[in-house]
Amino acid sequence: MLFSKSADLPTADTALPGRDQPLTTDEVHFVSGRPLKGPHPEGFQSAVFGMGCFWGVERVFWQLPGVWVTSVGYAGGITPNPTYEEVCTGRTGHTEAVEVVFNPEEITYDDLLKAFWENHDPTQGMRQGGDTGTQYRSAIYYADDAQKAAAEASRDAYAAALKRVGMGPITTEIAPRPTYYFAEPYHQGYLAKNPEGYCGIGGTGVACPVGIGVDA
């Protein structure tokens, strides 16, 4: 690694400079064959989540009926067009994120939020299981007021359920959708391209221990 890793989010003065041009990425999804960057069908919506290692997070969502296409990228930081290696230093401010493009007539945003809360532990701050660093923080980036209201309501419902079982407060960042930078090609659809690849999210890793039956 060219840079030492930080456990704190950078400021505009300490963030890495990045670059003007976006990184090259896959044109279409490895599983569905649909375009990562669009055009997407009329009336479809998108959501952006951070839940830890984005390899497993993407697989959680591409398997849901009604999800049209997914991609992995970087969101919530300062550095423009960051590389994976730069994000891993903690000096870009980004978290590993997944964009989910979905048909709201087949799956609702509330359904996506349920998958979000129940496939990771949202109480861990700057880590997820054994993965530590600012790029593994939990985040919901909303596109509009309706998504914001739904995200906050679901957070409150899951926070109450977690408190009942003795867990700590939710640390999930809920913020307006920032610029979403598509990650490099080898990250897109990673667990389909690499069936033996490991990622704790959506498999054997940590997950919210409550939520079945939570009205979120």
N, C-alpha and C positions, 0 to 999 in steps of 0.2 A: 504494500500500500504506500502511496506517495504522501498521504496525509495522516496525522494522528486523529483518532476518533474522539469526539466530544460527547458528553452525556447531557449537555445543555443546548438549547436552541440558539442559533447564532443571531446576531444583529445584522443590520444592513452593512455595518462597517466590518464585521468579521466573517461574513458569508463568502463563500467561494464565488469567483466572478462569472463562471459559466460561459455561455457562448450565444451568439446571435442566431445561429441556424439550428433548427430542430434535429434531433437524432433520427437516423434512418430506422424504420421499424417495419414489421410485416404489413403487407397491404390487406390481407384477408386473414380471418381467424383460422387457426390450424384445424379446429374441429368442425366448425359450421361452414367454413368457406365464405362467410359474409364479411363485408368490408369493415375494417376496424374504425376508420375515420368517416364512414358514411359514403354516399347518402344513405340515410336510414328511412324506413317507410314513414309516410305521413301519419301523424298522430302518436307515434312512439315517443317515449320519454327516456331520460337517462338519469342515473344516480351515481354518486361517487362515494366509496367507502374505503377506510383504512382499518385493517384488522390484524396487522402483523404481516408475516411472510406472504407476499402477494401471489405466490405460485398456488398455494392451497386455497386462498380466498377466491381467486378467479374460478377455480374448479367448483367450489361451492355454488357459485352463481350461474356458471354456464350449464349446470345440470338442472336448473329449475325450469319447469314448463312456463312458457311465456317470455323468457329471456331470449332476446334476438341475437345479441352478440356481446361479448365482454372483451376487455383489454386490460393490461396492467400498465401502470405509469407512476408518476411522482406528483404529489400535490401538497399544498399547504406550506410551501417554503419560499425562499427568497431567490436562490440562484436560478437564472434562466437556462432552460434546456440542459439539465444536469445529467451526468452519466451515473450509472449504478455505483461505480467506485466512489464517486464524489458524494452521493447520497449516504453511502455507508460510513463516511467519516463523521456524519452529524453536522457538517459545516455548510449544508445547503438549506436546512430547515424543513425539508420535505419528509413526508411519510410515504411508505409504499402504499399505493392506492389501486383500486380497481374501478373502472367505469363499467356500468351495467346499463345496456340499452334494452328496454323492455316494452312489451305491448300491454298497456294498462287495461285492456279488455280481457286479458288472460291472466295477468298477475298484477297485484296492486303494489304501490310503494310500501304500504303497511306489511305486505308479505315479505318484501325485501328486507325491511327493518327487522322482522322476526328472524330471518336467516342471519342477519348481521349480529344481533345480540346473542343468538344461541350457538354460534360457531366460533366464539372467542371469549376470552375473559376481559371485560371492559374495565377492570379495576386495577390494572397493573402499571399504569403510567407509561414510562418510556421503555416498555418491553412487552413481550408476549411469550410466556413460557421461558424457554432457554434462549430465545432471541432477544438480545438487549441492544438498546440504542434508540435514538429519537425517530428513526425511520420505521419503527415497529409500533408506534403509538396508535391508539384507537381514535378514529375520526369519522364523522359524517359531514359531508360537504353538500349543503342543500342548494337546489336550483331556484327555488321560489318560496314564497311565504307558506304555501300549502305543505311543501316538504319540510320546511323548518318547524311548523306546528306539529306535524306528525312525528318528526324526530324527537322533539322535546317531550311530547306526550309519552312516547315509547320509552325514552330514557327514564322518566319519572316512574313509570310502571315497573320497569326492571330494577330500578334502584330500590324501590320498596321491597320487591321480592328478594333481592340480594341481602338487604338489611335483615330480613326475617331469618335468613340462614347464617347470619353472622359474618357476612363478607363486608369489605370496606366500600367506600363510596366509588361511584363510577367516575372515571377520569377521561371519558370520551370527549374529544373536541367536537363541538357542533358549531359550524361556521359557514358563511356564504361560500359557494363553490369558487375556488380560486382557479388559476390557470392549471390545466391538467397536461402534463408532459408525458407523451407515450414513451414507454421503456424500450430498450433495445430488442431486436428480433428474438434473441435466444430466451428472453423472459416470457414472450407471448405464448400462451397455451403450454407453458413449460411442462406440466405434469402429463399432458397428452404426448408431447414430444419425447418425454423421458418418463415412461411408466414406472420405473423403479426409483424415480427421484423422491427425496424426502421433503415433506413440509408438514409441520405440526398442525397447521390450521386445516380444519375440515377432514381430519383423519384421526391420528392418535394423540394429538396435542391437547392443550388446555381448551376448555370451552365453558361457557356460562352454565353453571350447574342447575340453574332454575330457568323457568320460562315456559315450559310446557303448560299451556293453560293460562299464561299471563295474557291479559287483554292489552296488547301493545299495538 
